[in-house]
Amino acid sequence: MTHIDKNYKIARFTLSEIMVLSLQPPVADPEQAKFNQRLVDKLKYCKEVLTSIRNASANQAATEDDAGMGGGLVSAKTSKASLR
């Protein structure tokens, strides 16, 4: 994960580094504690987004499979093939 602060300072962290920070006892510096919590919150948000994408893809695939078994149903998906 790459973080760029308001002063354009770049900090890079691996997922394991962020997890170690989150599992350690709280740090004395409130700014550092706030930064660590923001990193964890951003990871939680990313997880939620990726989970929703996976669920939407699974639902779309299930819907397309059901529509394909209907025989006479027209797909709502547009074809990229030429109509010539």
C-alpha positions, -999 to +999 in steps of 0.1 A: +000+000+000+013+035-009+003+065+012+009+101+001+004+127+029-006+163+025+031+173+021+035+148-007+056+125+013+054+089+001+052+060+025+050+024+014+037-005+035+031-041+029-001-057+041+018-077+068+034-045+081+000-028+084-014-058+102+015-059+126+009-022+134-027-028+140-021-057+164+005-039+185-005-020+217-015+016+210+014+040+204+020+070+227+020+095+198-016+104+190-007+114+154+009+081+147-020+062+163-044+082+141-023+074+110-022+037+118-060+036+123-065+054+090-044+027+072-065+000+087-097+018+079-086+022+042-078-016+041-113-024+054-128-002+028-108-019+000-119-053+013-156-041+012-152-029-023-135-060-036-161-082-018-190-062-034-173-066-069-169-103-064-206-106-053-218-085-082-198-106-106-211-139-091-247-126-093-242-115-129-228-149-139-257-166-122-282-144-140-266-150-174-266-188-167-303-186-159-311-165-190-291-189-212-313-219-202-345-201-212-338-207-249-358-179-264-347-151-240-328-122-255-296-112-238-293-076-225-256-077-232-245-060-264-224-080-288-190-067-299-192-087-331-197-069-364-233-070-378-221-071-414 
